[in-house]
């Protein structure tokens, strides 16, 4: 379990590091989608639940990124 979470965090850091030319909203969307999907997978959700969690996380991340300008 710890290895999966650690690998997920490393993947998230690599993804964010490669997104230099993105706006804050876009970076927030990527982060939120990754976190939402990761939480859905760790919780043992079905494929639809994991995708839904990623979509919800992405939209919340985008909104949060745009608000913090």
N, C-alpha and C positions, 0 to 999 in steps of 0.2 A: 504494500500500500504506500509506504513512504517513497519507494523508488518511483512509482507512477507519478506521485505528486511532485517529486523533485524533477523528474524529466519534463513534466508539464510546465513547471516554472522556468526551467532552462529554455524550453521552446518558446515560451512567452517573451523572455528577455531577448532572444535572438530575433523574434518577429518584430518587436518594438525597436530594436537597434537598426533594423533594415528599413524603417519607415521614416527616414529623416525628412522627406519632402511632403509628408502628409500634414493636414491641418490637425488642430487639437481634437476636433470632433471625430475625424477619421481614426486617429490614434485611440481615442476613447472607445470607438466602435470595435476596433480590433481587439483591444484589451477586454472589453465586456463580453464579446462573443467567445473569446478563448476561455475566460473564467466561467461563463455560464455553461459552456459545453463541458468543461472539466468537472464542474460541480455535478452536472447531470450524469456524467459517466461514473464518477466516484459513488454517487448515490444509487447506482445500479438501475437507472431508468432505461426504458426502451428507446429504440432509435428515434422515434417521433418526439419523445420527451427531451432527449438530448438536443435534437435540432431546435425544438421550441425554446429550450433554455438558452441556447446560443443566440437565437434571434432576439429574445427578450433582453439578454445581456448586452448585445450589440446596440440595440436601440437606446437602452438606458445609458450606456457608455458614450454614445454619440451626443445625447442631450447633455450629459454632465460635462463633456469636453467643450461643447459650444457655450455653455453657461459660464465656464471659468475663464473666458477670454478677458 
